[in-house]
Amino acid sequence: MDIPPSTIESGARGRSAREFWHIPKSGWRDILVRTWSQTGEDNLSLLAAGVAFYSFLAFVPLLAAVVLVYGIVANPTNVATHVAELTRLLPADAAKIIANQLKGMTATPVTRTSIGLVVAILLALYGAMRGATSIIEALNITYGERETRSIVRTYGLAFGFTLGAVLVTIVALFTISAMTLIGGLIQLPSVVGPIVTVGLWIATALVASGLIAIIYRFGPDREHARWTWLTPGSLFASFGTLIATLLFGLYVSHFAGYNATYGALGAVVSFLMWLYVAAFVILLGAELNAEIEHQTAKDTTTGAELPQGQRGAVMADTTAGVPLSPDRSDLSVGSYGANIPALSPAVAADPSILRVSLASGFVASQLTRIVGDMKIGTIPLSLMSGGIALLGRRGRAPLGLMCIAAGGLLVFRAQGRANRAAEPPCQRAPR
């Protein structure tokens, strides 16, 4: 529906709101209706499924990076105990998968060689980066933006998000360790215990909302939104994820029979479904923020206030329900106008992207384990790392697979020689 200019100038429905709390109830009703509508227009369910899938692939390398970095300053065997405190709200099957992965990782001795440790950490972070890049792609679609940043900048941003996730997890682990120590020294009354627990989870949700706001601010390819305009969606995403996790845990434990339906894969399906629910809520928070920005004609971006069309952000350069002027007809805001080119999600356009990501994620996770034990030489490492890089380039995938295969062959031959050398002479098979 077109809004008369006089109505916009009068500030009706929050068109002249300089902060989100200046938007009246009628404007919030418009925002909520558009948010619900845009979940279908942007295929938010499909985007959340993609983010959940790539996050699942990034899960093992991310855990490996946490264990490796944690082991620099503390005993890595304590990770499982501290992570158990973090995963208490997760569905039992999801928490079990995390515990089993950590058990296997902490049972393997970490290399004491500084170079090998650094290489192992970098490979683990590389394997976990695909989850971050999928979030960046989904946020671009949610905000109606096209990716124009260079591949170096995009991957650098994804690497920063991944490294930040590792560091935040480690800080959380140390916090839990300190709280456990303090709790052992101070005996709290039984009535105070539940209150402290609820307060801690609320504080965790508030910290998580700040981290989600960072992702909302720097993830999409647009001029950065001011922090105040990111607050509603980030609070919704953090508390919504917490509530959705509790409800999903109750649903799985009392109603859903994943083990009966999927057998041995029941735990994996449960974990993947939880990732999907969390991804959907986080993307829904981004959609809410986008529509809040889209409600006002005032500048919501950082820096000096600029007129619409010069702000470098689709949602800030347009106002919901207001037709575009001829000099701003090239803005890409998806389905908001018939004269605006729709955004085509690149994630679903090329099935080869899925195969490349699967292969690179698997190889990176395997390289992390092998390099962490220093069972790979410089030449195989160079071949396999170069092969992974070539997989992401159009037309270079066959060469990348050949490099990975050659490096893998050298690794297996080296491991075979090492195993034979470790056998007692009486047990060696004649050649």
Secondary structure, DSSP 4 states (H G I P E B T S, - for coil): ----HHHHHTTGGGTT-SSGGGS-HHHHHHHHHHHHHHHHHTTHHHHHHHHHHHHHHHHHHHHHHHHHHHHHHS-GGGHHHHHHHHTTTS-HHHHHHHHHHHHHHHHSPPP--HHHHHHHHHHHHHHHHHHHHHHHHHHHHHTT----S-HHHHHHHHHHHHHHHHHHHHHHHHHHHHHHHHHHHS---TTHHHHHHHHHHHHHHHHHHHHHHHHHHHSSSSSPBPHHHHHHHHHHHHHHHHHHHHHHHHHHHHT--HHHHHGGGHHHHHHHHHHHHHHHHHHHHHHHHHHHHHH-SS--BSSS---TTSSS-HHHH--TT-PPPGGGTT---GGG-TTSPPP--STTT-THHHHHHHHHHHHHHHHHHHHHTT-S-HHHHHHHHHHHHHHTSTT-HHHHHHHHHHHHHHHHHHHHHHHHHHS-GGGPPP-
